[in-house]
Amino acid sequence: MTTYHATLKGEDGSDFVREFKAHSKAKAWARVKELYPDFRCIQLESQSQLERGNARIYRFHVMAMDNYEGDY
């Protein structure tokens, strides 16, 4: 089973993240709809997608700091 992270928007406009396990992304979407019928799902990512995104952001920050010419 794969761990999925669902970013949901509440009725009051607040965002929150829930983590759960599912066999496929389709089953993960169904689980989100079942557990949170009144909330809007903004994003659904697997753990590997989340890690790739975080690694990309980290590489960007390292590159930006390596190319910085001014004082820290």
Buried (B, 14 or more C-beta within 10 A) or exposed (E): EBBBBBBBBEEEEEEEEBEBEBEEBEBBBEBBEEEBEEBEBEEBBBEEBBEEEEEEEEEEEEEEEEEEEEEE
